[in-house]
Amino acid sequence: MAYPSTLKKSMVTGSDETLNQSRLDPIVEEQQSRITVGDDAFGAPVETVSPLGYHVDWISVIFLNVSRIIGVGVFVTPATILRGVGSVGLSMIYWVIGFLFSAASLCVYLEYLCYYPQRSGGIVTYLEKAFPRPRLMAPFLYACLFCTLSTSSAACIVFAEYILLALQYNITKWNVRGVAVGLSTTMTLICILSTKWSLHFSNAIGMIKVLALVLIAITGLVVLCGGIPHVPNPGANFSQPFHGTSNNVNGLVSALLKIRFSYVGWESVFSMVNEVKDPIPTLKKFAPLSLGVVFALYILVNVAYFATVPLEKIKSSNEMIANLFFETIFPSSPDSTNIALTVLQVLVAISSLGSVIAATISASRIIRESGRQGLLPYPQIWASTKPFNTPLAAYLLRWTVTSVLIVIPPPGDAFNFIVDLQYYPESIYAFLLIIGLFLIRRRRRAVAAPSIPFRAWTFVAVFALIVNLVIMIIPWVPPEGGIYAGDVSFFYATYCIAGLGVIALSCVIYYFWYVYFPRRGGYRIRQVTEKLSDGAQTSKIVKVPIEVLEEWDAAHVDDVEHLVGNEERGEDQT
């Protein structure tokens, strides 16, 4: 059967034009809706040579993760955890639990990396591979969430508030918003102009963070050894470490959720896998090292806080625990105390700044990969690396959403609600990702795929699965003060319900895009690979009439078997 001229044109150019609107009878349509070879040609093509270059070395692997994980939380969260669990001993155990959960989740990502070592994008890519059916649904749902709600607005606002405090400027709503948007704009411009220098900048900020926490840790050890005479009884909080342990279930589970958020960011480098020259050995070694560095710093900083500040003062004060630490270490005069607090404010601002640039770099790759999968309109724009060899469109989208969420929502409930909105769906997708790992293992066994350089122990993956399930349940537990005692003045679980609503709305959009309109229009969605002048590759949606679908799929069988068969068998490993 000869192809119509319009079909030939579409196969070459990837036009979105509907090639023929005629439809077959329902019986033939049902037959054609079965899984065919053409159905496997979905997802973004593998870029064997990264058009973004190879600027992610082992130093960037470590400090991109470190800079993303260590934010403001290390200066605040230890006190919150202590209030929730009641004792120093259990508080320290919680930090260990948080590390173990993050390490287990990291093992899951490392296994995905070994399956798809030339695919950046992290979770949006892994969802595509884990759940190939319904076609593109899993990555589509995640892309809807990430591209519209994942921002750095909260970190930008924290930076603005603390840098204004350090500089002793008047803090007003528009001063804070102006500085926050300015930070977002500056970081975005740095990232747009050069991947290499944006990573260097992120690395430098990460090193400053590590150095600051090391100094705090050393100071704490000096206190613990009795080296600072004006700190009385430095070991008192450790003499009975489990005294005062809480039996309040709400406080215990809430503290577990906060611990989980304290480690968020360890997965950042997985969004840039294709920009690492030897991704499997490099990430196998240095991604766990980055998490281990953060864990060690967290433990030592907690020891410093608890060795210096009396337990009851931590529990009763509304100040940051880091504030209490600096006030205790430098109590001699108002001038020295003010200098110490100014230094702390600068450290908090720097920590926020580092989180912003690391998150911006990482998020741009997830957005670009969503575009390359054909999930965003005009995929060539998202895949392109012109003119600076960076994902310009992805950075601009991230900057736009961040700026809107900084400027539009009023401070307080509305802003907190929008910031929290993404977290519940994120936990659902993290849960599904581990389910998907077991599905991939089963499919690989079915085709006798070769072994891979790293495979997570099954009990580790199951542990990560159980903890993710617990994290999905915890937000529904009412706060201690009742259903209106959350971090907003309305119903405490509204953000969970709204998060589920976002997923439901995304499902509706997917249904109309992939199912309803194709049925009404008499076509099926397929994808063709398009190579851009800068070397980037992207998938582009084409609408193939049902009456020529079988021939279309047959014409693409060689390319599809090469793309999908190799990935499933692990032959695309570097």
Protein Blocks (a to p, Z undefined) as FASTA:
>chain_A
ZZdfklmmmmmnopabdfbfcdcdfklmmmmmpccfklmmgcjdddfbafkbpfbcfklm
mmmmmmmmmcmklmmmmmmmmmmnopaklmmmmmmmmmmmmmmmmmmmmmmmmmmmmbgh
ijmmmmmmmmmbcghklmmmmmmmmmmmgccklmmmmmmmmmmmmnopacdfklmmmmmm
mmmmmmmmmmmmomklmmmmmmmmmmmmmmmmmmmmmmmmmmmnopamklghkllmmmmm
mgoiafbfklmmmmmmmmmmmmgojlmmmmmmmmcfblmlmmmmmmmmmmmmmmmmmmmm
mmmmmmmmcfklmmmpcbdfklmmmmmmmmmbmklmmmmmmmmmmmmmmmmmmmmmmmmm
mmmmmmmmmmmnopaghkllmmpccfnopafklmmmmmmmmmmmmmmpcghjklmmmmmm
mmmmmmmmmmmmmmmmmmmmmmmmmnopacdfbdcdfklmmmmmmmmmmmmmmmmpccfk
bjklcfbfbdfklmmmmmmmmmmmmmmmmmmmmmmmmmmnopacdddddddfkopacddd
ddddfklmmmmmmmmmmmmmmmmmmmmnopmpZZ
